[in-house]
Every structure is written in structure tokens, then in C-alpha cells.
Amino acid sequence: MPESKKINSYYEENEYVRASTYSRCTDVAAAFNGTDCKNNNWMYLNDIWWTMSTYSSSYSSNVWGVYSDGYLFYNLATSTDSVRPVVTLSPDVKITSGDGSSSSPYELSL
């Protein structure tokens, strides 16, 4: 499993950025301004999709999206792009069994 990153501000709260282990993908500004966060990122799909993260607390109707090339964008969430919901677990949660497949889902414990 990839190591988790420390989140320092609201602007960095983005599940796509956190999923990348690429050293230059440190926050949404890096992903939005040209750093390619698709490197070593299990969430990269080569498709356009919405994240669960709003652009900012002031613009809650704008959400972050990911272009098929792996770069972030933000816009009103009014199109029919895909959504990839993600749950972030505490570091205390451990996988006790399973491989993540439908026939053997992960079982978690604290």
C-alpha cells in the first residue's frame, strides 16, 4: 500500500493528489498547474471523472475533476462525467483478510 501524505490545508484536500506517490504531486496546485500526478497513482483511469472534493469552501458547487491525461481541473459539476467516490481511512485501520475482489473483499479492523 502507498504511504499516506500529510494534508496541510483545505486546498490540498483532494483524493486524487493523495493517491499519487509521485514526489512532485504534493497538492492540487501542482496537479492543476502542470505536474503530472498520474505517475504511480492508482486512481488514474485515462478517462475524465469528478472527484468528491470541492474546489474550495467558498465555491462548493465547483468540484475538482481529472482529465484523461491525468491533470486536474475544476468546474460546476453539471456534466455527465463519471464519479469515483473514495473513503479515506484512519492509519489505525488494518486489512485483516481478503484481496479486495468481489469474492474476497477486504476485512478491516482497528
C-alpha positions in Angstrom: 0.0 0.0 0.0 1.3 3.5 -0.7 2.4 5.7 2.2 -0.1 8.4 3.2 0.7 12.1 2.7 0.2 14.7 5.3 -2.6 17.2 4.3 -1.8 20.8 5.3 -4.7 22.8 4.0 -8.2 22.7 2.5 -6.6 23.4 -0.9 -4.6 20.2 -0.6 -7.6 18.0 0.3 -8.0 16.0 -2.8 -8.2 12.3 -3.0 -6.5 12.1 -6.4 -3.5 14.0 -5.2 -3.3 11.9 -2.0 -3.4 8.7 -4.2 -0.2 9.6 -6.1 3.2 8.6 -4.7 5.0 10.8 -7.3 7.2 13.2 -5.3 6.2 16.3 -7.4 2.5 15.7 -6.8 2.2 17.4 -3.4 -1.0 19.4 -3.7 -3.8 20.4 -6.1 -1.8 23.4 -7.2 0.9 21.1 -8.5 -1.6 18.9 -10.3 -3.6 21.8 -11.7 -0.6 23.8 -12.9 1.1 21.0 -14.8 2.7 18.5 -12.5 1.6 15.1 -13.8 0.0 13.4 -10.8 -0.9 10.3 -12.8 2.5 8.8 -12.1 2.2 6.0 -9.5 -1.4 6.8 -9.0 -3.9 4.0 -8.5 -6.8 6.4 -9.3 -5.6 7.3 -12.8 -8.0 6.0 -15.3 -7.2 7.6 -18.7 -10.7 9.0 -18.6 -12.5 12.1 -17.4 -14.1 11.9 -14.0 -15.2 14.0 -11.0 -13.5 13.8 -7.6 -15.5 14.2 -4.4 -13.5 17.3 -3.4 -15.0 20.7 -3.8 -12.8 23.4 -5.3 -13.0 25.5 -2.1 -15.3 26.2 0.8 -16.3 29.4 -0.9 -17.2 27.6 -4.2 -18.8 24.4 -3.0 -20.7 24.0 -6.3 -17.4 23.7 -8.2 -15.6 20.4 -7.8 -12.3 19.0 -8.9 -12.2 16.8 -11.9 -9.4 14.8 -13.6 -8.8 14.9 -17.3 -7.9 11.8 -19.3 -4.3 13.0 -19.4 -4.2 13.0 -15.6 -4.3 16.7 -14.9 -6.8 18.3 -12.5 -9.5 20.9 -13.5 -12.4 22.4 -11.6 -15.8 23.4 -12.8 -19.5 23.2 -11.9 -20.4 19.6 -11.5 -23.1 19.7 -14.2 -21.8 17.3 -16.8 -22.3 13.6 -17.1 -18.6 12.7 -16.3 -18.0 9.7 -14.1 -17.7 10.0 -10.3 -15.2 7.9 -8.2 -16.1 8.1 -4.6 -13.3 7.4 -2.2 -13.2 6.8 1.5 -10.1 7.8 3.5 -9.4 5.5 6.5 -7.5 6.3 9.6 -3.9 5.0 9.7 -5.0 2.8 12.6 -7.2 0.7 10.3 -5.6 -2.5 9.1 -6.5 -5.1 6.4 -7.0 -8.4 8.3 -8.0 -10.5 5.3 -9.2 -10.5 1.7 -7.7 -9.4 -1.5 -10.2 -6.7 -2.5 -12.0 -8.7 -5.1 -15.8 -9.2 -5.1 -15.4 -12.8 -4.0 -12.9 -11.9 -1.2 -13.5 -8.3 -0.1 -11.1 -6.7 2.4 -11.9 -7.1 6.0 -10.7 -4.3 8.2 -10.0 -3.9 11.9 -8.7 -1.3 14.3 
